[in-house]
Amino acid sequence: MCVVGGEEWKSVAEALGLTPQEIRFIDHRTFNPLEAALAFISKQRHITVGELYDKLSECGFPVIADLTL
């Protein structure tokens, strides 16, 4: 399920600390880039559910943030 369409996911990816190169890689190679970015972050960096919730809310995705709980 793709919960974010278009380019909006990139602001979340940036807020989570992905580099421009990582974002481009994910953008061109996945069907659901937001899901791929979240999976990548969860494996590469320590992030709590609270931090993820805050980042999603700050980027304008409060509904998606609520789904993380």
N, CA, C and O atoms as CSV, one atom per row, in Angstrom:
chain,resi,resn,atom,element,x,y,z
A,1,MET,N,N,0.840,-1.170,0.000
A,1,MET,CA,C,0.000,0.000,0.000
A,1,MET,C,C,0.884,1.232,0.000
A,1,MET,O,O,1.762,1.367,0.852
A,2,CYS,N,N,0.671,2.088,-0.903
A,2,CYS,CA,C,1.429,3.335,-0.979
A,2,CYS,C,C,0.622,4.424,-0.284
A,2,CYS,O,O,-0.477,4.761,-0.726
A,3,VAL,N,N,1.157,4.972,0.795
A,3,VAL,CA,C,0.415,5.960,1.559
A,3,VAL,C,C,0.796,7.393,1.216
A,3,VAL,O,O,0.116,8.328,1.639
A,4,VAL,N,N,1.837,7.575,0.481
A,4,VAL,CA,C,2.256,8.904,0.061
A,4,VAL,C,C,2.609,8.835,-1.416
A,4,VAL,O,O,3.419,8.007,-1.834
A,5,GLY,N,N,1.996,9.708,-2.198
A,5,GLY,CA,C,2.295,9.726,-3.621
A,5,GLY,C,C,3.170,10.906,-3.974
A,5,GLY,O,O,3.422,11.777,-3.142
A,6,GLY,N,N,3.624,10.930,-5.188
A,6,GLY,CA,C,4.418,12.058,-5.659
A,6,GLY,C,C,5.758,12.187,-4.977
A,6,GLY,O,O,6.414,11.196,-4.655
A,7,GLU,N,N,6.146,13.408,-4.767
A,7,GLU,CA,C,7.475,13.716,-4.233
A,7,GLU,C,C,7.470,14.009,-2.740
A,7,GLU,O,O,8.525,14.273,-2.163
A,8,GLU,N,N,6.300,13.967,-2.102
A,8,GLU,CA,C,6.199,14.351,-0.702
A,8,GLU,C,C,7.070,13.508,0.219
A,8,GLU,O,O,7.565,14.005,1.230
A,9,TRP,N,N,7.258,12.254,-0.117
A,9,TRP,CA,C,8.024,11.349,0.737
A,9,TRP,C,C,9.456,11.825,0.946
A,9,TRP,O,O,10.085,11.493,1.951
A,10,LYS,N,N,9.969,12.603,-0.004
A,10,LYS,CA,C,11.362,13.042,0.081
A,10,LYS,C,C,11.605,13.958,1.275
A,10,LYS,O,O,12.689,13.938,1.859
A,11,SER,N,N,10.610,14.760,1.642
A,11,SER,CA,C,10.784,15.625,2.813
A,11,SER,C,C,10.911,14.788,4.085
A,11,SER,O,O,11.671,15.140,4.988
A,12,VAL,N,N,10.176,13.692,4.157
A,12,VAL,CA,C,10.279,12.781,5.301
A,12,VAL,C,C,11.650,12.117,5.301
A,12,VAL,O,O,12.298,12.019,6.343
A,13,ALA,N,N,12.087,11.663,4.138
A,13,ALA,CA,C,13.396,11.010,4.029
A,13,ALA,C,C,14.520,11.954,4.460
A,13,ALA,O,O,15.440,11.550,5.171
A,14,GLU,N,N,14.437,13.212,4.024
A,14,GLU,CA,C,15.440,14.201,4.429
A,14,GLU,C,C,15.409,14.417,5.937
A,14,GLU,O,O,16.454,14.458,6.586
A,15,ALA,N,N,14.202,14.555,6.493
A,15,ALA,CA,C,14.064,14.782,7.930
A,15,ALA,C,C,14.609,13.611,8.740
A,15,ALA,O,O,15.078,13.788,9.864
A,16,LEU,N,N,14.544,12.418,8.163
A,16,LEU,CA,C,15.052,11.230,8.847
A,16,LEU,C,C,16.559,11.054,8.667
A,16,LEU,O,O,17.159,10.157,9.260
A,17,GLY,N,N,17.168,11.914,7.846
A,17,GLY,CA,C,18.616,11.896,7.715
A,17,GLY,C,C,19.168,11.200,6.493
A,17,GLY,O,O,20.378,10.997,6.401
A,18,LEU,N,N,18.316,10.825,5.546
A,18,LEU,CA,C,18.843,10.212,4.327
A,18,LEU,C,C,19.574,11.265,3.495
A,18,LEU,O,O,19.176,12.430,3.459
A,19,THR,N,N,20.634,10.842,2.837
A,19,THR,CA,C,21.401,11.746,1.985
A,19,THR,C,C,20.694,11.883,0.640
A,19,THR,O,O,19.857,11.049,0.295
A,20,PRO,N,N,21.020,12.923,-0.120
A,20,PRO,CA,C,20.434,13.063,-1.460
A,20,PRO,C,C,20.705,11.839,-2.346
A,20,PRO,O,O,19.854,11.452,-3.147
A,21,GLN,N,N,21.878,11.238,-2.204
A,21,GLN,CA,C,22.205,10.054,-2.987
A,21,GLN,C,C,21.312,8.872,-2.600
A,21,GLN,O,O,20.834,8.140,-3.467
A,22,GLU,N,N,21.092,8.690,-1.303
A,22,GLU,CA,C,20.218,7.609,-0.840
A,22,GLU,C,C,18.785,7.827,-1.314
A,22,GLU,O,O,18.106,6.881,-1.712
A,23,ILE,N,N,18.334,9.064,-1.270
A,23,ILE,CA,C,16.977,9.387,-1.718
A,23,ILE,C,C,16.823,9.096,-3.207
A,23,ILE,O,O,15.828,8.502,-3.622
A,24,ARG,N,N,17.799,9.509,-4.015
A,24,ARG,CA,C,17.741,9.226,-5.459
A,24,ARG,C,C,17.727,7.734,-5.729
A,24,ARG,O,O,16.969,7.262,-6.577
A,25,PHE,N,N,18.557,6.990,-5.017
A,25,PHE,CA,C,18.618,5.541,-5.192
A,25,PHE,C,C,17.253,4.918,-4.919
A,25,PHE,O,O,16.754,4.130,-5.722
A,26,ILE,N,N,16.655,5.271,-3.791
A,26,ILE,CA,C,15.343,4.723,-3.426
A,26,ILE,C,C,14.286,5.168,-4.423
A,26,ILE,O,O,13.430,4.374,-4.815
A,27,ASP,N,N,14.337,6.419,-4.835
A,27,ASP,CA,C,13.321,6.972,-5.740
A,27,ASP,C,C,13.258,6.232,-7.066
A,27,ASP,O,O,12.174,6.014,-7.608
A,28,HIS,N,N,14.398,5.851,-7.583
A,28,HIS,CA,C,14.438,5.226,-8.913
A,28,HIS,C,C,14.330,3.704,-8.894
A,28,HIS,O,O,14.274,3.081,-9.954
A,29,ARG,N,N,14.299,3.097,-7.716
A,29,ARG,CA,C,14.355,1.635,-7.678
A,29,ARG,C,C,13.241,0.960,-6.884
A,29,ARG,O,O,13.252,-0.261,-6.727
A,30,THR,N,N,12.277,1.736,-6.380
A,30,THR,CA,C,11.239,1.116,-5.576
A,30,THR,C,C,9.856,1.590,-5.992
A,30,THR,O,O,9.690,2.689,-6.520
A,31,PHE,N,N,8.872,0.741,-5.743
A,31,PHE,CA,C,7.479,1.073,-6.037
A,31,PHE,C,C,6.918,2.017,-4.977
A,31,PHE,O,O,6.152,2.926,-5.293
A,32,ASN,N,N,7.300,1.799,-3.723
A,32,ASN,CA,C,6.817,2.618,-2.617
A,32,ASN,C,C,8.025,3.216,-1.902
A,32,ASN,O,O,8.542,2.618,-0.958
A,33,PRO,N,N,8.477,4.383,-2.340
A,33,PRO,CA,C,9.718,4.934,-1.790
A,33,PRO,C,C,9.644,5.291,-0.313
A,33,PRO,O,O,10.649,5.164,0.386
A,34,LEU,N,N,8.501,5.729,0.187
A,34,LEU,CA,C,8.421,6.037,1.611
A,34,LEU,C,C,8.619,4.786,2.449
A,34,LEU,O,O,9.352,4.805,3.437
A,35,GLU,N,N,7.975,3.715,2.060
A,35,GLU,CA,C,8.146,2.453,2.776
A,35,GLU,C,C,9.605,2.000,2.733
A,35,GLU,O,O,10.146,1.535,3.736
A,36,ALA,N,N,10.236,2.137,1.573
A,36,ALA,CA,C,11.637,1.745,1.434
A,36,ALA,C,C,12.538,2.632,2.300
A,36,ALA,O,O,13.480,2.139,2.920
A,37,ALA,N,N,12.252,3.938,2.343
A,37,ALA,CA,C,13.054,4.846,3.162
A,37,ALA,C,C,12.917,4.499,4.640
A,37,ALA,O,O,13.906,4.501,5.372
A,38,LEU,N,N,11.700,4.202,5.081
A,38,LEU,CA,C,11.493,3.842,6.479
A,38,LEU,C,C,12.186,2.519,6.825
A,38,LEU,O,O,12.759,2.377,7.905
A,39,ALA,N,N,12.129,1.563,5.908
A,39,ALA,CA,C,12.809,0.290,6.126
A,39,ALA,C,C,14.322,0.497,6.202
A,39,ALA,O,O,14.989,-0.095,7.050
A,40,PHE,N,N,14.857,1.325,5.328
A,40,PHE,CA,C,16.284,1.616,5.312
A,40,PHE,C,C,16.714,2.266,6.624
A,40,PHE,O,O,17.709,1.862,7.226
A,41,ILE,N,N,15.964,3.272,7.062
A,41,ILE,CA,C,16.287,3.969,8.301
A,41,ILE,C,C,16.245,3.018,9.490
A,41,ILE,O,O,17.101,3.079,10.373
A,42,SER,N,N,15.253,2.145,9.509
A,42,SER,CA,C,15.121,1.233,10.648
A,42,SER,C,C,16.285,0.259,10.742
A,42,SER,O,O,16.590,-0.239,11.826
A,43,LYS,N,N,16.935,-0.018,9.620
A,43,LYS,CA,C,18.065,-0.947,9.617
A,43,LYS,C,C,19.414,-0.241,9.803
A,43,LYS,O,O,20.358,-0.833,10.326
A,44,GLN,N,N,19.501,1.010,9.378
A,44,GLN,CA,C,20.783,1.704,9.390
A,44,GLN,C,C,20.988,2.618,10.598
A,44,GLN,O,O,22.118,2.855,11.025
A,45,ARG,N,N,19.894,3.121,11.135
A,45,ARG,CA,C,20.004,4.091,12.222
A,45,ARG,C,C,19.009,3.745,13.318
A,45,ARG,O,O,17.954,3.168,13.059
A,46,HIS,N,N,19.358,4.104,14.530
A,46,HIS,CA,C,18.443,3.894,15.652
A,46,HIS,C,C,17.429,5.036,15.670
A,46,HIS,O,O,17.807,6.203,15.765
A,47,ILE,N,N,16.153,4.702,15.581
A,47,ILE,CA,C,15.093,5.703,15.663
A,47,ILE,C,C,13.945,5.103,16.457
A,47,ILE,O,O,13.526,3.971,16.214
A,48,THR,N,N,13.452,5.867,17.394
A,48,THR,CA,C,12.344,5.375,18.210
A,48,THR,C,C,11.018,5.665,17.508
A,48,THR,O,O,10.954,6.463,16.573
A,49,VAL,N,N,9.981,5.011,17.972
A,49,VAL,CA,C,8.649,5.264,17.421
A,49,VAL,C,C,8.265,6.718,17.665
A,49,VAL,O,O,7.642,7.353,16.815
A,50,GLY,N,N,8.634,7.235,18.814
A,50,GLY,CA,C,8.338,8.634,19.134
A,50,GLY,C,C,9.022,9.602,18.185
A,50,GLY,O,O,8.420,10.578,17.739
A,51,GLU,N,N,10.288,9.324,17.878
A,51,GLU,CA,C,11.022,10.177,16.931
A,51,GLU,C,C,10.400,10.105,15.544
A,51,GLU,O,O,10.256,11.123,14.866
A,52,LEU,N,N,10.037,8.909,15.132
A,52,LEU,CA,C,9.399,8.743,13.829
A,52,LEU,C,C,8.075,9.497,13.793
A,52,LEU,O,O,7.771,10.182,12.816
A,53,TYR,N,N,7.296,9.371,14.848
A,53,TYR,CA,C,6.017,10.077,14.939
A,53,TYR,C,C,6.231,11.583,14.799
A,53,TYR,O,O,5.526,12.244,14.036
A,54,ASP,N,N,7.199,12.122,15.532
A,54,ASP,CA,C,7.477,13.557,15.484
A,54,ASP,C,C,7.902,13.999,14.093
A,54,ASP,O,O,7.427,15.021,13.598
A,55,LYS,N,N,8.789,13.245,13.457
A,55,LYS,CA,C,9.266,13.616,12.116
A,55,LYS,C,C,8.133,13.602,11.097
A,55,LYS,O,O,8.022,14.512,10.275
A,56,LEU,N,N,7.290,12.570,11.149
A,56,LEU,CA,C,6.162,12.501,10.222
A,56,LEU,C,C,5.198,13.661,10.445
A,56,LEU,O,O,4.698,14.250,9.487
A,57,SER,N,N,4.941,13.984,11.691
A,57,SER,CA,C,4.045,15.101,11.999
A,57,SER,C,C,4.635,16.426,11.535
A,57,SER,O,O,3.931,17.254,10.956
A,58,GLU,N,N,5.931,16.629,11.789
A,58,GLU,CA,C,6.605,17.861,11.379
A,58,GLU,C,C,6.577,18.046,9.859
A,58,GLU,O,O,6.523,19.171,9.364
A,59,CYS,N,N,6.613,16.941,9.134
A,59,CYS,CA,C,6.634,16.994,7.666
A,59,CYS,C,C,5.235,17.072,7.063
A,59,CYS,O,O,5.083,17.058,5.841
A,60,GLY,N,N,4.218,17.155,7.911
A,60,GLY,CA,C,2.861,17.314,7.413
A,60,GLY,C,C,2.116,16.019,7.168
A,60,GLY,O,O,1.172,15.990,6.379
A,61,PHE,N,N,2.524,14.942,7.834
A,61,PHE,CA,C,1.868,13.652,7.659
A,61,PHE,C,C,1.340,13.120,8.995
A,61,PHE,O,O,1.742,12.043,9.434
A,62,PRO,N,N,0.441,13.870,9.640
A,62,PRO,CA,C,-0.049,13.406,10.953
A,62,PRO,C,C,-0.847,12.127,10.884
A,62,PRO,O,O,-0.817,11.339,11.830
A,63,VAL,N,N,-1.563,11.890,9.795
A,63,VAL,CA,C,-2.342,10.660,9.670
A,63,VAL,C,C,-1.422,9.454,9.593
A,63,VAL,O,O,-1.681,8.430,10.226
A,64,ILE,N,N,-0.354,9.568,8.824
A,64,ILE,CA,C,0.621,8.484,8.725
A,64,ILE,C,C,1.316,8.303,10.070
A,64,ILE,O,O,1.596,7.179,10.486
A,65,ALA,N,N,1.593,9.417,10.748
A,65,ALA,CA,C,2.218,9.335,12.074
A,65,ALA,C,C,1.319,8.542,13.021
A,65,ALA,O,O,1.805,7.729,13.806
A,66,ASP,N,N,0.030,8.777,12.948
A,66,ASP,CA,C,-0.895,8.034,13.815
A,66,ASP,C,C,-0.888,6.547,13.509
A,66,ASP,O,O,-1.154,5.736,14.397
A,67,LEU,N,N,-0.593,6.176,12.281
A,67,LEU,CA,C,-0.542,4.757,11.913
A,67,LEU,C,C,0.663,4.055,12.533
A,67,LEU,O,O,0.673,2.829,12.644
A,68,THR,N,N,1.687,4.824,12.940
A,68,THR,CA,C,2.883,4.216,13.526
A,68,THR,C,C,2.649,3.765,14.952
A,68,THR,O,O,3.416,2.969,15.492
A,69,LEU,N,N,1.597,4.270,15.559
A,69,LEU,CA,C,1.349,3.917,16.973
A,69,LEU,C,C,0.688,2.599,17.112
A,69,LEU,O,O,0.413,2.162,18.230
